Amino acid sequence: MKNLLNILDLSEKEIEELIATAEDIDANPDKYRDACKHKILATLFFEPSTRTRLSFETAMLSLGGGVVSVAGANTSSAAKGESVADTVEVVSGYVDIIAMRHPKEGAPYVAVRHSSVPVINAGDGGHYHPTQTLADMLTIYREKGGFENLKIGFCGDLKYGRTVHSLISAMSRYKGVEFVLISPEELKLPSFVKRDYIEEKGISYIESESLEDNIGSLDVLYMTRIQKERFGSEEEYERLKDSYILTEEKMRLAGKETIVLHPLPRVNEISVKVDDDPRACYFRQTVNGKLMRMALILKMLEKNKSSEKNDGAFQENTFVSDKYDCTNPHCICECEQELSRLFYKDKTGKVFCAYCEHEASEK
């Protein structure tokens, strides 16, 4: 694995190895204090972040390495119109590894094709967020003892929630997993996630608009905020922002062993009165995120010695075409016009954008 763009770039065995390393780092921090001495991480964050950026930076510093950072598009040459491709081409000549967050879906696929060092996707629009999933998985492992036979409820913004998309794809590989998808109609799970990671695998799931009707049956409740930055309309955001709020009263309906996760930041979707409930794991989740990012950085720097760029970022059946258009206004190809328009076909013959995985349309 040269890069981490999607959680499925990691096998189940590799995730187990990362968890074991994270547990050892937690137990023996001094052992790893100089593990990345003389190595440099670039955090290229083209949209706001607190936990993820600081988690990556403290992870590298805790391993004895150094950090250079872009904290917002307005602090980089992106403000002058520089492309992702050119930015990464330059920065990869300065550092040993890159963690990148970008508001446009598919941006990490552009980055890896122009980088001579490993690239970690730290979130691309409403697409994927694999390192948050590693934090989620370590938390589930520590709280539940494993990943099989769990009923996991996702509540809130399932349409734009990249953390939801990544965790569903990861957990879909484990035996006996069931999903409960709780959202308003306007924020339902995207068809590409449901198709690829639930329906095609024959996983049991239900879709519902009621948290109260389902919370009592869950092993894991994954709350998400309604993300204002993903909406094109202020009116639509205002109408949906208070759709689901987890309160002490609703927690009384949950099982004694139910755990509550949240990728943070929260706005008002979890009452602060829930914080003292032992089933609330979201602050422990943030610590687990740092541990897993430390383990991941170690793994990627140990495994990747090549200075060659990676042209294998896309699946084998990807093709260039001017016959189709990507229908996703949040795709990276919509703002970087010089990119080749890349597509792939699924088993039914439908065509999808290779960057963002949304269905394409013929011109």
N, C-alpha and C positions, 0 to 999 in steps of 0.2 A: 504493500500500500504506500504509494508515493504521496497521495493527497487524501484529505477527508472532506468530501463535499456532501455526501449523503450518509446517514448512519449505516446504510446497507453496504457501504464500502468496507465495513468491519464485519467479519464473520462472528458467529456466536462464540467461537473459541477465543478470538482476539478480544472480544468484550470481556470475557472471563479473565483473560490475562491482564487487561487494564484494571479490572476491579481488584485483582490480587495485588497488583503493583500499588494501586491507590491505598489499599488497606495497609501495605507495608510502609508506605510513605507516612501514613498517619501514625503508625506505631513507632517508626524509627526515622524521624525527620533528619537527624544529623547524618545519617547514611547517604542522603541525597543532596546535601548542602552545596556540593561543588560538582554535581553530576553534569551540569551544562556550562561549566566555566569556559569563558571565551566564546560562547555562542550568543547570537543576537536574534531576538524575536521582533518582528515588525507587527504592530497592531494597526491595521488600516481600517478605521471605522468611519464610514461615510454617512452614518446616521447616529443619533444619540444612543449612548449606552453607559450604564454604571457598572452593574454586576459583571457582565460578560467581559468588558474591556479590562476592568481592574482585576478580575479573576485570572485572566490570561497573563496580565503583567505581573501580578504577585506570584503566580505559578512559576514564571520564568525566573524572577528574582530569587524565589525560594530554592531554585535549582542552581543558583550561582551564576546565571546568565545575565545578559543585558537586554534592554528594551528601547526601541524607538517607536514613536507613536504618531498617528494622525487621528485626531479626535473630532471628526466632523468634516464634511465636504468643504465648508467655508475656510478651513485651515490648510487646505491642500491645493494643488494645481487643478483639481477638479472644478474649483470655483472659476478657473480661467477657461474651462472647457476641455481639459485633458481627459482622454479616454481611460477606462479601466486598464485596457491592454497596455498603454504607454506607461501608466503609473506603475503597474506591476513589473513591467520589463525593467524599469529603472531600479525600483526598490529591491527586487530580487538579487541585484548585483551588490547590495549593501549588507544583506542579512543572511541568516541561515534558515529561517523559517518565517512564514507569514500567516497571521490570523486576520481574516478580512470579513467585515460586515458591510453590506450594501443594501439600499432600499429596493433595488431592482432584482427581480427574480431571474436566476441564471447567471448573475454576475460572476460567481466563483468559477463557472465553467470557462468563462473568458480568461479569468486570472490564471488558471492552471496551464492554459495553452501559451502563456507568455512569461511563465516563471521558471527559473532554473533551480528554485528551492521548493520544499513542500509548502502547500497551501491548505489551510484549515478554514472551512466555511464557518464563520461565527454568526451566520444568519443572513439570508438573502430574501428580502421582502417577506411575502407570506408563504414562502416555499419551504425551506428546510432550516433546521438549527441543530445539527448533530451533536455538538458538544453540550448543549443543554440536555439533550437526551441521555448523554453519558452521566450527567449529574442526576437526572431522574432515575436512571437505572441503578446507580449505586445506592440511591435512597431507597428504592423499592427492595433491592437486595438486602440492605441492612435492616429494614423494617419488617419485611415479609419473608425473608430467608430464601428467596428464589423468584423465578419468573413464570412458572407454570401454574395453570389452573386458577388464574386470577380474573376477576370481573372488574374491568376498569371503566369508570365513567369519565367522560370529557364534557365539561360544562362551560358554556359561554360562546366565545368567538371561535368556531371551528373552521370557518371559511378562510380567514386570514392568519390563523394561529399556526405559525410555522413550527412551534414546539409541539403542538398536537400532531401535525403531519409526521414529524420525525419519530415521535414516540409510538404512534400507531404502526408505522412501518417496522420499527424495531421489535415491538412486542408481538407482531403478527407471526413471528417465527417460532413462537413457543407454544407448546402443547396445552390445550384446554383453555386458552385465553378467550374471553368474551369482551365485547365493547358495548357501552351504552353511550349514545351520542346525544347530548342534551343541548339544544340551541334553539333560538327563534328561526323561523323559516328562512329569513334573509341571510343567516350566518351558518347555514348547514355545511357539513364537510364537503370539500370539492370532489367532483366526480372522479378525478384522476387518483385521489387517495383512496376513496371507497372502492374503486374498480381494482386497482393494482394490489392493495394490501389487505382488503377485507373480502370482497366478493369472489375474486379469483382464487382465494385460498380457502374458501368455504367456511370462514369464521362466523360464528354466531354474533349478531348485533341487533340492536334496536335503535330507532331514532325517536326522540321524544322532546317535548317542549317543557316538561315538568321535572324539576330537580327533586321536589318533595316526594313524587311518586316513585323515584328510583334510588334515592340515597341509601335506603335501608338495605339494599341488596349488594352494595358495592364493597369490594376489597380496597380499591383505590379510587379516590375522587380527585380528578385533575381539573382545578379551576383555572380559568383564564380571564383576562380583562378584555373588555371591548376596546379595540385599538383605534383610537381617534385618527392616528396618522395613516391608517390604511383606507379611510373613507374618502370618497370624492365629494361627499355632500355633508355639510355640517348638520343639516336637518335630519338626515338618516342616522348619524351618530347620536344626536340628542334623543331621538326616539328609541334607540336600542341600548343606550349606555347602562341603564339600570335594570336590564333584563333579568339578571340573576345575582343575588346577594346572599352569601352564605353567612348565616347568623347562628347564635347560640341555640335558638329554637329549632332551626333546621338540623343542627348537629345532634340534637336529642333524638332525631329520627334515624341517625346513622348507626351502624353496628359498632360494637365496642372495639373491634379490631380494624375498623375502617381507617385508612390514613388519608390525609389531605395534602396534596401537592399543589404548587403554584410556581410558575417560572419567574414571577415578579418582573417588573414592578406591579403592585396592585394599586388600584384607585379606591374603589369602595366595594369591590365584589366579595371581599372577605372582611367581616367586621373585626375590628381589633380585639374584641372580646373573645374571639375564637383563638387568639394567639396562645393563651395559657392552656388550651386543651392539649393533652399529651398526644392526641392523634394529629395535631397540626405539625407538619414536617417541613414547611417551606423555608424556614430559616436554616434548619439542618441541611436542607437541599443545597443552599448556597455554598456551604463549607464543602460539601461533597463535590460541587462543581469545580472548585479549585483543585482538589485532590485528583479528580479525573483528568483535568487539563494538564496537571503536572505529569501524570502517567502517560498521557497522549503525546506531549512534547518529547518526553524521553524516548518513547517508542519510535516516533517519526524521525528523530534525529539519529537514532541508532540504525534504523533500517534504510535510510535514504542518503546515500553517498554520491549519487549521480548529479552532475551539473547540467544534464540535458533537459530541455523543455519537454513537457508531457503532452503529446498530441492525442493521447488515448482517453481524453476526458469524456467522450461521448460513447454511447453504445455502438456496437459494430454495424448495425443497420442504419446508421445516420447518413443522410444524403443532403447535398446542396440543391436547392430548387428555387426558381423564381415563379413557380406556378402557384405557391401557397403563401398565405399571410398568417402570422401569429395573431390570434384574437385577444391576447392578454395585454391590456394597456400598461401593466406593471412589469412587463418583460424587459430585460436588458437590451434586446435588439430594437426596442422602440425608441430608445434614447441614444444608442450608439449605431448610427446609420451605416457605418462602414463594415459592420459585422456581416459575415456570410450568413444567409438565412438557412438554418439547418433544421431538418425535420427527420422524423422516423415514423414507421408504420407499426401498429400493433397487430395482433393475430387476426383481427377482424378486418384489417385493411384501412382502419381510420388513421389519419395523419396527425401527428402532434409535434409541437415545437420542441426541439432538442434542448433548448436552454431552460424553459420554464415548465414543460410537460403539459401545457394546455392544448386543447384541440385546435388544430389549424383549420382555416377555410380556404377554398380555392378562390383565386383572384377572378 
